[in-house]
Amino acid sequence: MNAADRFRTAVDNKDLTALDDLFTEDIRLYSPVKFTPFEGKPMVLGLFGVLLRTFEDFRYVGDYTGTAQTSTDGSSAPSAVLLFRARVGDKEIHGIDLLHLDDDGRIKEFTVMVRPQSAVHALGEAVLAGLVEDGLAPAPAVQ
């Protein structure tokens, strides 16, 4: 079973321990709701804990493999694209997970792309609330 298949199985089973084994220590996750990446295994695992309870009816619907340049340093790396569908509240989400792998087959960079914009907004609000709840992000300032 390759890294993308192991990742998909871990997400399907909501298995954070399996995800921990798949991520490099310095993993970067590029999110559609935050300009700068989430960095490091503890933060990315915390984010996945939030995502796994935020998405409803999450399912992978396709996949592609190949190579792609990483955002971190522009190097070419083995990659997989996993297409997914999910809901957040009443918003239907279409998205892709782009996984970049290191030489050991572990995920070193992860990019999430989601559409439509209204779903990105709903996802951003739900994820921020979860990160604040879990102590991984400060509460937004009250205006």
C-alpha positions in Angstrom: 0.0 0.0 0.0 1.5 3.4 -1.0 1.5 6.5 1.1 -1.6 8.0 -0.6 -3.5 4.8 0.1 -2.3 4.7 3.7 -3.3 8.4 4.1 -6.7 7.7 2.6 -7.3 4.8 4.9 -6.2 6.8 7.9 -8.6 9.6 7.0 -11.5 7.2 6.3 -10.9 5.6 9.8 -10.3 9.0 11.5 -7.0 7.4 12.7 -4.7 10.2 14.0 -2.0 7.7 15.0 -1.7 6.4 11.5 -1.5 10.0 10.2 1.3 10.7 12.8 3.3 7.9 11.2 2.7 9.3 7.7 3.8 12.9 8.4 7.4 14.2 8.5 8.4 16.2 11.5 8.6 19.4 9.4 5.4 18.9 7.4 3.8 22.0 5.9 0.1 22.2 5.2 -1.2 24.9 2.8 -4.8 25.6 3.6 -7.4 27.4 1.5 -8.4 29.5 4.5 -4.9 30.7 5.7 -2.2 32.4 3.6 0.8 31.0 5.5 1.1 27.3 5.9 0.5 25.3 9.1 4.0 24.0 10.0 5.2 21.0 12.0 3.7 17.7 12.9 2.0 18.7 16.2 0.2 21.6 14.5 -0.8 19.7 11.4 -2.0 16.7 13.5 -4.0 19.1 15.6 -5.5 20.6 12.5 -6.5 17.1 11.2 -8.2 16.4 14.5 -10.4 19.5 13.9 -10.9 18.7 10.2 -12.0 15.1 10.9 -14.7 16.3 13.2 -15.7 19.3 11.0 -16.3 17.6 7.7 -19.6 15.7 7.3 -20.0 12.9 4.7 -16.4 13.2 3.8 -15.4 10.8 1.0 -12.6 10.4 -1.6 -13.9 10.1 -5.1 -10.7 9.8 -7.2 -6.9 10.0 -7.3 -3.9 10.7 -9.5 -0.2 10.1 -9.0 2.9 11.6 -10.5 5.4 14.3 -9.6 5.1 18.0 -8.8 7.2 20.9 -7.5 6.8 21.6 -3.8 5.9 25.1 -2.5 8.7 24.9 0.1 11.7 24.8 -2.1 10.5 24.1 -5.7 12.1 20.7 -5.8 10.2 17.9 -7.7 8.7 15.2 -5.5 6.6 12.1 -5.9 3.0 13.4 -5.5 -0.6 12.2 -5.3 -3.8 14.1 -5.8 -6.9 12.9 -3.9 -10.3 14.3 -5.0 -12.9 14.6 -2.3 -16.5 15.6 -1.6 -17.8 16.6 1.8 -20.2 18.9 3.6 -19.8 21.6 6.2 -23.2 22.5 7.6 -25.4 23.0 4.5 -22.4 23.7 2.1 -21.3 21.0 -0.3 -17.6 21.0 -0.8 -15.5 19.8 -3.8 -11.8 19.6 -3.1 -8.4 18.1 -3.7 -5.6 17.1 -1.4 -2.2 17.4 -3.0 0.4 15.3 -1.1 4.1 15.7 -1.7 6.2 12.7 -0.4 9.8 12.5 0.8 12.3 9.8 -0.1 10.9 7.5 2.6 7.3 7.8 1.3 6.2 10.1 4.1 4.1 13.2 3.5 6.3 16.4 3.7 3.9 18.9 2.1 0.2 18.9 1.9 -2.0 21.4 0.0 -5.8 21.5 0.2 -7.9 23.2 -2.5 -11.6 23.7 -2.0 -14.5 25.2 -4.0 -16.9 27.0 -4.1 -15.9 30.2 -2.2 -19.0 30.0 0.1 -17.8 26.5 1.2 -14.3 27.9 1.8 -15.8 30.6 4.0 -17.9 28.0 6.0 -14.9 25.7 6.3 -12.7 28.6 7.5 -15.1 29.6 10.2 -15.6 26.0 11.4 -11.9 25.2 11.4 -11.0 28.4 13.3 -13.6 27.6 16.0 -12.2 24.1 16.3 -8.6 25.3 16.5 -9.6 27.8 19.2 -11.6 25.1 21.1 -8.5 22.8 21.0 -6.1 25.6 22.1 -4.2 25.6 18.8 -5.2 29.2 17.8 -6.1 32.3 19.8 -9.7 33.5 19.9 -10.4 36.2 17.4 -10.3 39.7 18.8 -13.7 41.1 19.5 -14.4 44.3 17.6 
